[in-house]
Amino acid sequence: MDGGRFQVPFLDTRPLSTGLLVLGGDISPKRQRMTRVVNHQVDLPEVTATSRRRLLTSLLAGGAAVVAAPLLAGRASAEEIVNAPRDPKDFPTLNEALKRERQMAATYKAAAAKATGDEKFALTLLLDHHDAYVDSIKAYLGTNAVDTTEAPLASPSGSFASIAPQMAALENETLAAHTTRLGTLVGIDAAKLIASIITVEARHAAALSLLGGASPLAAAGA
């Protein structure tokens, strides 16, 4: 505060592009607010294949842990998680979700088997996430989990740039199906589990779309 006037801090409204919009101005009891717009052009480095894989890793870091967190919150042991109250009416829906996650895991496993280097690492990271989702749903269902072996949903091949959009589409289909299932669940813990999977799979889809060449806004579903 200086003589009845204060400075509005500049706001960095940088979008995911080469433009930078800076807004700011003075506000005083005797003066109207002045807005200053400065357009800076920023040269962004070329995104290499390796840096794209690193981007995927950073975007998806902790994806498996996010799924476990809702069930671990407020519980002292794995035994308490297994013995948490469960509504039998949820079992068919959860087994449907389990089947889909097994199919997704099988698809990533098939794609990773054909890949090498950074591409193999990226696909294996996503495979690990879906394997974790399978394990989480099985742990919740316990002896009520249906034990099946599922085939891949697709046979993605070619460059990572061609595989990524295919896998992004499957991720979007999966999270849409899980969202429908979420609306039918009765148990709170079951709903938390599926909701946490939906959250991470939305990140999967966005990251894969971005790496497949989509614009940041398109990758975010805008």
Summary of the structure (lengths in Angstrom):
residues: 222
radius of gyration: 22.8
end to end distance: 40.2
largest distance: 74.0
contacts: 613
relative contact order: 0.14
helix: 60%
strand: 12%
